């Protein structure tokens, strides 16, 4: 005698829920994703501020502007002084960076002087010129 019992899908739903819970636990607790060797360009804005602080503190300690320029260039290529100054102003208003503001300001000023010196000496550091271009030029006679 064969009974026609309708099986409920409860065992499937239970299995899916348990599998989902175990998968999330494994992915978040046992074996979470680790980012290794990411470039500073992929950092979030807050992390870029921290990176900038570390570079300025390193510059204050060893005064190697060439190395500091190379580190900034890893974060933004080409180096945009206007963007760095905007970041500096945002950091000035943030209480977390107030103590180190002078260090960062001095670093950005020295970096600007270094970039200008590189332009003058002909070693263009691949940064956009900030000199305005006139809209019209007078025709030559």
Buried (B, 14 or more C-beta within 10 A) or exposed (E): EEEEEEEEEEEEEEEEEEEEEEEEEEEEEEEEEEEEEEEBEEBEEEEBBBBBBEBBBBBBEEEEBEEBBEBBBEBBBEBBBEEBBEBBEEBEEEEEBEEBBEBBBEBBEBBBEBBEEBBEEEEEBEBEEEEEEEEEEEEEE
